[in-house]
Amino acid sequence: MNKEIVIKKIEAIASNINKPPEKYKKSKFYIREGKQFNIYDEYIDMFEDVLRDVHNHKNWSNIVSEKYIHNELIKIILSIYEKKSNVLNDFDALFSFIEDYSEQNIVYIPISGIVMEPEELSFGNKKLFKITEDNQEVYRKKIEAILLKTKHTDEEKNEFIDIIRNRISPFNVGSIYFRCSYVAEPTKAFENGIEEVNAILDIFRYAIAYLYQDDQRVYINISGINPPGKTVVPIFNQEGTRFNIQAFNSGQLFPLELNEKNLKAFKDIGVFTLCDILTKPERKRAEFERKLLKGIHWFACAQSYIEIENRFLNLITCLETLLTPKDGNPIGTAIAEGVAILVANDLEARKKIKKRVKQLYSVRSAVLHGGKSKILESDINDALNITRSLIMVLIDRLDKFVKYNDLLNFIEAKKLG
């Protein structure tokens, strides 16, 4: 980032606030602390350039969110526009704040669809814990102690406390939370927490496919995100003389139980191994590890959908992610051969798996290109079982493959005998 250029751009933007050209192609509206203003055309692009340059400077994107930088830049631009401050001083203050930032923020992310026997479990460097009668008051009183130190009136403080306890109501007994800690401003800490917890939930969804039958509908998510539920469909005959209601429950029938039996299965199928990979910064993860996690993400997406087409297509996308060749060979055939070599032990079994995967890939192509819209239940079941088996095999080989080419070379060597 060239500081002098950034400052000149900020000054140019401030100088052109609320100055629409006679003919402009685009405008953007901003509001800050109750004050409204517009910028136009090239100054919109200029602001986006400044935002990107500042956010990507050094490791700032690990410490502050894009939203935080956006708001601070708007504050600086508005202050210059109103001639209240010096751009260099304001920018230096922002620079120093980020460079010297050292405060650790702890993020508590609520999870739905899980019940657990232990009070606390570790997954990588994240803690999953449940709220009990003993610890509920500890967490709520932390919030109240902070509110009581604010400059609000006693009446306002009590109103805030009432809202926390009775309306927002965090930390209810029995609820499950992930606890994450980051040296980052609160919004960035929140973004980090959501991203990293979603990655762990992807791994849990892989485990759910191993532990539960599909019709048990075990759904887990960050609380409040797309919770499936009961659907009620009213039906009238054309004459309006008869009325009928059809209802189905697309929501959760069973929770994910983190008990002794399932935690043992977590260990057996590699859940804790995968969570350990997530503790590494992404740039330090091996290429094969990144590929495997991406494949598991698509597998997890398939478990999150109710619609059969979306589930099926995500499972095939998982296979493509894990086994797409780099040499231009037909993708369907290469994937089918790769799966067969990795998950089957004898020639006949490999022939059957290769044939079935090619059939599934043909179904996928027909669905995407409009040639076929019907996906059979057997297609979903076979795609699920094949994909799940492949993931388990690849987890077992994490210590043998570093680069993605290591996997592809292994498959090629097996083909050649």
SULPE-V625465 format. One record per pair of residues at least 12 apart in sequence whose C-alpha atoms are under 6 Angstrom apart, sorted by the first residue. I is the first residue (numbers start at 0). GAP is how many residues later the second one is. Records with the same first field share a line. If there is no record, write none. Layout:
I = GAP  GAP
This chain:
0 = 52
12 = 30
13 = 63  67
16 = 21  22
17 = 19  20
25 = 14  15
26 = 12  13
62 = 121
63 = 121  124
64 = 123
101 = 81
102 = 80
103 = 78  79
104 = 76  77
105 = 74  75
106 = 72  73
107 = 69  70  71
108 = 68  69
109 = 66  67  112  113
110 = 65  66  110  111  112
111 = 108  109  111
112 = 106  107  142
113 = 141  142
114 = 142
115 = 141  142  143
116 = 142
122 = 152
123 = 151  152  155
125 = 54
126 = 51  52
127 = 49  50
128 = 47  48
129 = 44  45  46
130 = 42  43  44
131 = 41
132 = 40
135 = 35
201 = 95  98
204 = 95
205 = 94
215 = 37  38
216 = 35  36
217 = 34  36  37
218 = 33
227 = 22  23
228 = 20  21  22
229 = 18  19  20
230 = 16  17
231 = 15
232 = 12  13  14
285 = 116
286 = 116  117
287 = 114  115  116
294 = 23  26  27
297 = 16  20
298 = 16  19
301 = 12
311 = 68
322 = 12
331 = 26  29
335 = 18  21  22
336 = 17
339 = 13  14
